[in-house]
Amino acid sequence: MKEVNPSKRRASILTFFRELPSQDDDGQILPISGLWNTAMAHPNDHEFIELGIFECMVALIGKGVRNRRWLSHDQNIYIIGSYTMNMEEFAERAVNAGVIPALVELLRGRLTWVEQRVAVRALGHLATYASTFPAVASHGEILELSMQLATSSLEIVYTHFYQYADRRLSYHCDLLTHGMGGIEMESRKAEE
């Protein structure tokens, strides 16, 4: 990321995106977290899109679904929504990269409620554009699964997280990537 030579930087990022899904070491959290932070800070930057971040994220979602042990090591693989919220062009690239089936797997509950929430949000971004809406709409179960999630989310948050003080911090870590404590924050997140 800090390479000053643009062609070397692009080559290393491209290699990183291609190799990341096949790696299985615990040290992945830092680079993935860095990618997520960059995506959040610069959601309209073309570079990562052109270098294959969506394909990488699809592969990482698949890896997380197949290997929950890997996912349980605080991996943050949900960068898709950050890039698809502002630009239709990025949403089109995401659809072409195959993100919808991967997000539908998350929405089905293959992992946890947190991932379902992430999936419905990213799919919502994709559904806002005329060019990508048909791809989202072609997966008829998305609406039904989203409605089920919406009607059960308060119960899920309360029964699985909020009613148990010892689980609240873990819930916040899952939602925010970085744990945050305090009753005021807990109450606000539970309300959300």
QUIUR-V61987 format. One record per run of one state. SS is the DSSP state (A for helix, B for strand, O for the rest). FROM is the first residue (numbers start at 0). LEN is the number of residues. If there is no record, write none. Layout:
BEGIN
[[SS:FROM:LEN] [SS:FROM:LEN]]
END
This chain:
BEGIN
[[O:0:5] [A:5:15] [O:20:7] [A:27:14] [O:41:4] [A:45:6] [O:51:1] [A:52:14] [O:66:1] [A:67:4] [O:71:8] [A:79:5] [O:84:3] [A:87:9] [O:96:2] [A:98:9] [O:107:5] [A:112:15] [O:127:2] [A:129:8] [O:137:3] [A:140:22] [O:162:2] [A:164:12] [O:176:6] [A:182:9] [O:191:1]]
END
